[in-house]
């Protein structure tokens, strides 16, 4: 590891850091450390032994805070932990986000094409782009898409610390539909971090995605939540397992190391996603680490196409896994484990419909 001409050298990933000066687009080359294949633990957070990626993300995100690029700060947020048996749920009072976040795009179909008429990430301010992420030649993401440049952008209305939007191949202007290359990239990104509370999520249109431009959410959250460790209940087919004892039933995949195995699992996930798009069943996805493995949880759910925002929380990617940004203090005060679970169940498919989806998945894999 050494610096030469302003470059930190290793292999696997390259990060281009954008100058925060809006008058130019200078960037400096930084090579990131390898994917973190060893177990991650909460001890690494407590003793400060995080990865180079974590250092870069935290430093650039903090710089954006100092420059006033966010709509609000997170200083007034409050937290509540609810636990029953092994299921931990964590609520956050974040009233600013409710009033200041970007309005959700209105589209008739969850397969709506990208439209430059609507807000998209090519329109963000230069200072909101923290860095470009470029996969190295020995990664599954590189094998799928080459060394394309993927933008890491601040969410100006953050849920919690480090909240970013990962926009794969941003200049390609792809609609909000999960792709093989972007999913492989996300598997790598979560393994660039040594923080067990760094998680990545995806919402389709009609499942609370607010922008029809391909993107994933990621952030740090200093609490374990149930999706990190919740066990699968039964095997469906191939690498797919059931999560049917959660408030919203879904599917589970353990993400292996190795380019070929990882790509095979990603292709199965994309097959399910593409088929659900065809029948207009929206879904949310969470990618997490449980210490030793990378996990993906996939939740088909009811459409929110014509739904208004709730005053408590709306069930999107972080909420399906156990993290609940609450908008109004009165709702936060009366929250309970039971009320959270009940609200989650109201967004789930009926038992009969979910069984149809399970049968559908068995046929397509």
Order of alpha helices (4+ residues) and beta strands (2+ residues): beta-beta-beta-beta-alpha-alpha-beta-beta-alpha-beta-alpha-beta-beta-alpha-beta-beta-beta-beta-beta-alpha-beta-beta-alpha-beta-alpha-alpha-alpha
